[in-house]
Amino acid sequence: MMYYNGFYPSSMFWGLGSLFHILFWVVLIYLLIQVFKHSKHSFKNDRSQDILKERYAKGEITKEQFESIRKDLI
């Protein structure tokens, strides 16, 4: 192997650089998907708790039922 100023020739690391480039995009896309899933889940959970509170306020369910369902939703 030949050294150039103490380093390997850049052609040796070309494949490694493209691997990191691909890995960067995969991780970025994965994180965006996770953020989207979390925000969608939070919205659904908030709406379900609103419905539960409305049912309790109308007297459709008892306090025990309210607490039980609320624990299931969390």
C-alpha positions as CSV (number, residue, x, y, z in Angstrom):
1,M,0.0,0.0,0.0
2,M,1.2,3.4,-0.8
3,Y,0.9,6.3,1.5
4,Y,0.4,9.9,0.5
5,N,1.4,12.4,3.2
6,G,0.7,9.8,5.8
7,F,-2.8,8.9,4.5
8,Y,-4.2,6.3,2.3
9,P,-5.3,7.4,-1.2
10,S,-8.8,8.8,-1.2
11,S,-10.0,6.2,-3.6
12,M,-9.8,3.6,-0.8
13,F,-12.4,5.5,1.2
14,W,-14.8,6.3,-1.6
15,G,-17.1,3.3,-0.8
16,L,-17.0,4.2,2.9
17,G,-18.1,7.8,2.2
18,S,-21.1,6.6,0.1
19,L,-22.0,4.2,2.8
20,F,-22.2,7.0,5.4
21,H,-24.2,9.1,2.9
22,I,-26.8,6.4,2.5
23,L,-26.8,5.7,6.2
24,F,-27.4,9.4,6.9
25,W,-30.5,9.5,4.6
26,V,-31.9,6.2,6.1
27,V,-31.6,7.5,9.6
28,L,-33.1,10.9,8.6
29,I,-36.1,9.2,6.9
30,Y,-36.6,6.9,9.9
31,L,-36.6,9.8,12.3
32,L,-39.2,11.7,10.2
33,I,-41.4,8.6,10.2
34,Q,-41.2,8.3,13.9
35,V,-42.1,11.9,14.5
36,F,-45.1,11.6,12.2
37,K,-46.3,8.5,14.0
38,H,-45.9,10.1,17.4
39,S,-47.8,13.2,16.4
40,K,-50.6,11.2,14.9
41,H,-50.8,9.0,18.0
42,S,-50.9,12.0,20.3
43,F,-53.8,13.6,18.3
44,K,-55.8,10.4,18.5
45,N,-55.2,10.0,22.2
46,D,-56.2,13.6,22.9
47,R,-59.5,13.2,21.0
48,S,-60.3,9.9,22.8
49,Q,-59.8,11.6,26.1
50,D,-62.1,14.5,25.1
51,I,-64.8,12.0,24.2
52,L,-64.3,10.2,27.5
53,K,-64.7,13.5,29.4
54,E,-67.8,14.4,27.5
55,R,-69.4,11.0,28.3
56,Y,-68.5,11.4,32.0
57,A,-69.9,15.0,32.0
58,K,-73.2,13.8,30.4
59,G,-73.5,11.0,33.0
60,E,-73.2,8.2,30.6
61,I,-70.5,6.5,32.6
62,T,-69.6,6.4,36.3
63,K,-66.4,7.7,37.9
64,E,-65.1,4.2,38.2
65,Q,-65.7,3.5,34.5
66,F,-64.1,6.8,33.7
67,E,-60.9,6.1,35.7
68,S,-60.7,2.5,34.2
69,I,-61.1,3.7,30.6
70,R,-58.7,6.6,31.2
71,K,-56.0,4.2,32.4
72,D,-56.5,2.1,29.4
73,L,-56.1,5.1,27.1
74,I,-52.8,6.2,28.7
